[in-house]
Amino acid sequence: MAVLRPYGVLGSPGDGIAVADGFTKAGFLFGPLWLAWHGLWLPGALWLAAMAGAAGVLVALGADDTVFAILCLTGALVIGWEGQGWRLAALARRGQVLPTVLARSADEALFLAARGGP
């Protein structure tokens, strides 16, 4: 049995895009590449600046490799958890926002949004 997830649907009812709200494995694994692929330049630049700043502070404090690994894992988790929200916000600024729907897949979310479903 598939789990219902909230999808943000953007665009016109017949030609939209459905973005699942929640954790993204691809964003977690590929981080900055995932952000660039989806055109999220500002969040990507801010994330890179934050990571570089934190790494600089850690170098100045003489931190060991374990602390750097924790920093990298934390940075990846931030993109994994927040990436879809950043993507939805960027898409909403570019076009018409349709209702959020509960669906089992992106295709089902587009179908429900096109017919004006829940």
C-alpha positions in Angstrom: 0.0 0.0 0.0 1.5 3.3 -1.1 1.7 6.2 1.4 -0.1 9.5 0.6 2.3 12.4 0.5 1.6 16.1 0.1 2.5 17.4 -3.4 2.7 21.1 -4.3 1.4 21.4 -7.9 2.5 24.4 -9.9 1.6 25.6 -13.4 -1.5 25.3 -15.4 -3.8 22.3 -14.7 -3.0 20.5 -18.0 0.7 21.3 -18.0 2.0 21.5 -14.4 4.7 20.1 -12.2 4.2 18.2 -9.0 6.9 18.5 -6.2 6.7 16.1 -3.3 7.0 17.9 0.1 9.5 16.2 2.4 13.0 14.7 2.4 14.8 14.3 -0.9 17.3 11.5 -1.2 18.9 13.0 -4.4 19.3 16.4 -2.6 21.0 14.6 0.3 23.3 12.6 -1.8 24.2 15.1 -4.5 23.7 18.4 -2.6 25.0 21.4 -4.6 24.6 19.5 -7.9 20.9 18.9 -7.1 20.4 22.5 -6.2 22.1 23.6 -9.5 20.0 21.1 -11.5 16.8 22.6 -10.3 18.1 26.2 -10.8 18.2 27.0 -7.1 21.2 29.3 -7.4 20.6 31.6 -4.4 20.1 28.7 -1.9 23.1 27.0 -3.4 25.3 30.1 -3.1 24.2 30.7 0.5 24.7 27.0 1.4 28.2 27.1 -0.1 29.1 30.3 1.7 27.8 28.9 5.0 29.8 25.7 4.6 32.9 27.6 3.6 32.5 29.9 6.6 32.0 27.1 9.0 35.0 25.2 7.6 37.1 28.3 7.9 36.1 28.6 11.6 36.9 24.9 12.2 40.3 25.3 10.5 41.1 28.3 12.7 40.1 26.3 15.8 42.2 23.3 14.7 39.3 20.8 14.5 40.0 17.3 13.5 38.6 15.3 10.5 35.7 14.0 12.5 34.3 17.5 13.0 34.6 18.2 9.3 32.8 14.9 8.5 30.0 16.0 10.9 29.9 19.4 9.1 29.5 17.8 5.7 26.8 15.4 6.9 24.9 18.3 8.5 25.2 20.3 5.3 23.8 17.4 3.3 21.0 16.9 5.7 20.0 20.5 5.4 19.7 20.2 1.6 17.9 16.9 2.0 15.3 18.3 4.3 14.9 21.8 3.0 15.6 21.3 -0.7 12.0 20.5 -1.8 10.7 23.5 0.1 13.2 25.8 -1.6 12.2 24.3 -4.9 8.5 24.8 -4.3 9.2 28.4 -3.2 11.2 29.1 -6.4 8.6 27.6 -8.6 5.8 29.5 -6.9 7.6 32.8 -7.6 7.8 31.9 -11.3 4.2 30.8 -12.0 0.7 30.0 -10.9 0.3 28.0 -7.8 -2.4 25.3 -7.7 -3.6 23.6 -4.6 -1.5 21.2 -2.5 -2.9 17.7 -2.9 -2.4 14.3 -1.2 -1.3 11.7 -3.7 0.7 8.5 -4.0 2.7 9.8 -7.0 3.5 12.9 -8.9 1.3 11.8 -11.8 -1.6 11.2 -9.5 -1.1 14.7 -7.9 -1.2 16.3 -11.4 -4.4 14.4 -12.2 -6.1 15.4 -8.9 -5.0 19.1 -9.4 -6.3 19.1 -13.0 -9.8 17.9 -11.9 -9.8 20.2 -8.8 -9.5 17.4 -6.3 -8.4 17.4 -2.7 
